[in-house]
Amino acid sequence: MKDIEQKIEELLSDERTLEKLLLLEKTRRGVPKENLVFVGMANIAQYYWCAMQAVLKSRANELLFFASYLCDRISYSHCLGLISKLPGTKEALLDIGTKITFDDVQKLLREKATRGEHISFEYAAAKQLDKHGKLVMVINPDLPLEQRICFEAEAKAEGVRIANPEEFPILRGEFLHTTKAEHYPTIRWNFERGRYAIVGVPDGITDTFVYEFKTCGNKYSMYFIKSVALTQADLYGYFFKRSKKRVQIYVVAEGLTQTWEDKVDKDKAESVLADFTRVDGGWIPPAPKPWKCKSCEFNQSCSIRPR
């Protein structure tokens, strides 16, 4: 297993090879190279934050999702005994995984649950560039005091500012996953829908429900994030065939977790897939609220950003 894991790691770390494999796979599917094929469920759900951002981010991240797609098909095939080594041609490499069924994915998930492999986030501290381009250290606010002191000493020795996690919302969310989210087994897999290969990894999957956890700074932003989180859970439930969803949003300013439990809305999942496809096909959606554009990575190139 270690040998094939090493080969997979070498493959995924070679960006040029991945790009060639992506183009070859699109050719095999009869899709023009500029068309989007490999997308993530989380990005699709972002449609309810900003429809254009959902598509632009998906295009920017396509190689990443293709790498996830390829990695899972190879590693799961090996775990299931379908392959013993990597083939010698690119075409044969891309054929790996075609025999994996949804029942196989369920089997691998059950094995993870039996081994107690629940989703785990190990973020303690990280170094980032702030908005001025200066290196800072961000420390998980829930760290035990003795660990926090060590990181504070390291930052002081290096002359690095300790930044507030609120300056880095994505990293803040990763920190809070460690201490605030519920932990369930999960698995990543891809599903064919039209021309798309849609990759998803819920924050948790049980026999009856999918779990999604998000964080936000205050209650005002929670109302905007809620629709994204619920839709993301609907997509997970739709593709992973679970009838219920459990969604939690941790509100930092309140120090409280809001929880919603409901049936998976299959109509909502199909609706957002259709809407996302329409924008990807060229339909221009309404502009989002202007304040959303300020922190968007595509605000300089987006065609619908308020001017």
N, C-alpha and C positions, 0 to 999 in steps of 0.2 A: 504493500500500500504506500509506503514512504517513497518508493521509487517513482510511482506514477504521480504522487502528489508533487514531487519535485519537478517532474516534467510539466505538469499543469502550471505550476508556479512560473517556470521558465517561459512557457508559452504566453501566459497572461502578462508577463512583465515586458514582453517584446511588442511595443506599440505598432511598429511597422508591419510585423507579421499579422497582428490582429486586424489592422486596417485592410490588408490584402485579403484576409479571410472574410471580413465583413463584405467587401466588394464582391468576392466570389459567391458568397451566400445570397446576396441580392440578385446576382446574375442567375443563379440556380433557381431562384424564386420568380424570375422574370420581372424584377422590379428595377427601375432606373436607379443609378447609384445615388442620386440626390434625394430620393424619396426616403422618408422615415419608415423604418421597419421595427426596430427593437426599442421598446418603450417600457417605462416602469409604471406600475399602478399608482404609486405615490405621486408621480408627476401628473398623471391623468387627473387625479383627484384635485390637483392644484387649479384645475379649470374654475373651481368655485372661489378661488382667491383672485386669479386673473387668467382669463382664457388664453391670452396671447403668451403670457409667461409660461403656461403649461406646455405649449407647443415649442416655444423657443428653447426652453430648458431641456425638453425631450430631445430635440435635435442636437443640442450641445453635449448631451450625455449619452448619445446613442452607442458610442464605442464601449462605454462602461457597461451598459446593459447587455450588449452583445457578448462582452467578456463574461458576465454573470451567466448568461444563457449557455455559453460554451462550457464554462467551468462545471456547471451543474450537470449537464448532459454527460460529460466525460466522467466526473467523479462518481455520480450515481450509477452509471453503467458499470463502473468497476466494482462498486459496493454490491451491486445486484448480481455480479458474476457474468455480465454480458460481454465484457472485454477483459483481457489480461494485460494488454499493452497498447500503446498508441500506434496507430497505423502510420505508414510512411508517406501517404499522399494527403494533400489538403482536402480533396473531395471526400476521401474516406474518413478524415477527421470530422468533417462537417456532417457526415452520415451518422456518427455516433449519437445515440440517444433516441433514435427513431422508434426503438422497440420499448422504450419506457412508457408504461401506462400510468394512469392516475392512481390505480390500486397500488402500483409499485411505490409511488410517492407517499401514499398513505402508510405503507409498510415501513418506509424509512422514517417517517414521522413517529410512528408508534415505537420504533426501536430507540429513537432519541428520547422519547418520554420515559421509556423503561430504564434507560441509562441515567435519567435525571438531567439530561442536557437541556436545561431551560435557557432561554435567551439571556445573555449576560453582557453588561456594559461595564468596562473596567476603567473608565476615565477618572483619573485622579487630578491631573494638571496637564496643561498644554501651553506651548509657546505659539503666539500668533503675532501677526503684524497689525497694528492698530490703524485707524483711518489716516494717520500721519505717516504711515510707513515705518513706524518704530516697533522693534520687537518688545513684546510684553509677555508676562506670564499670567495665565488664567487658572485659578485654583478652584476645584470643586468645593463649594461652600459647605457641603455636608461631610467633608473629611473629618476624621477624628483629629483632635488638637495636635497630638504628637506628630501626625503625618503632615498636617498643615505647616507646623513650625519648620519642618525639614525643607519644604518647598519655599517657604518665605526666606529661609537662610540662603537657599540656592539662588533665588532671585536677587537678594541683596548682594551676594558675592559677585554676581555677574552684572550688577548695575542695571537690572531689568525692572521696569515698573510692574507692580501687581495690579492687573486690571479687574474691573468689575465684570462678572460674567454677563451682565445685561448688555455690555458692549458687543457681545458675540452670541446672538440668540440661538444659532444652530449648536454651538458648543455648549451653551447653557442647557439646551434640551438633552444633549448627550450625557451631561453630568447628572441631570435629574432623572434620566432613565435608570441610572444606577441605584438610586435610593428611593424614588417615588413610584416607579411603575411596578405593576404586578408582573410576576414572572411565570411564563408558560413555555412549553416546548414550541418550536416553530420550524419551518423549513421554507426554503426558497425554491420556486419553480416557475416555469413559463407556460403560457397558454396561447394557442393560435386563435386569432380573431381577425377575420378579413385578411389584410396584408400584414397585420401587425403580429409580432411575437411579444406578448405582454408579460413582463417579469414582476413577480410580487413576493415579498417576504413579510407576512404580518408580524406584529410584535408578539403575537401568541396565537396558537391554534389548539383548541380542545376538541373533544368529540362532538360538541354541540355548538360552540361559538368561536368567532375570531375576535381578537383583541387588538385595539389600537390605542396608543398613548401619545399625547402631545403636551407641550408646555406653551405657556404664553405669559406675557408680563402683567396684564391686568384684565379685568372683566370686559372692558370695551373690546379689546382685541380678541377675546375668547369667542365673542359672538360671530366674528368673521372666520375664525379657525374651526369652529364647531362644524360648519357645513362641509369643510374640507375633510375633517376627521371622520364624520359620519359617512361621507361618500367613499372615502378610502376603505372603510370597514365594509361597506356594501360591495365594493369591488372584490375585496378579499373573500367575503362570504360567497359571492357569485361564482368566482372561479374555483375556490377551494371547497365548494359545495357544503357550506355550513349554513344553518337556517337562522342563527342568531348572531348578534354583534354586541360587544361590550366595549364602549369607548370611554376613555378618561382624558381629561385635560387638567393639568396642574397649573393653577393660577399663582404665579410667584408673589404678586403683591398681597394676595389674600392668605397665602400659605395653605391653600385648600385644594383638594382634588374634586372636580365635578365629574359625575359618572352618569352615563346613559346606557341603558340596556333595551334592546328592541329587536324585532325581526329584521333580517337582512332584506333590504328593499331592492329586489332584482330589477324592477322597472327603472329605479334611479341609476343603477349600474349600467344598464343598457342605454339609458338616456345620455349619461355623461360620455360614454364611449362614442355615441353617434355625434354629439356636439364637438368633442375633441377632434374627431375625424373631419368634421366640416371645417373647423379652423385650420387644421393641418392641410386641408385641400385648397385653402385660399380665401375662405369666408372671413371677413373682417368683423370681429366682435366689438361690442361697445367698450369704451375705455374704462378702466377701473377707477376707483377713487384715487385722486392725485397723490395722496400721502403714501399709497402703496408703491408708487413709482420711485420714491426717493431712495429706497434701499434695494431696488431691483438691479440685478447685475446686467440687465439688458436695457436699462433706461436710456442709453445713448443711441441705440440702434432700433428700438421698438417703434413701429409705425403708428401705433395708437396712443402713445404716451402724450398726455396733455402738454401743449407747448405754451 
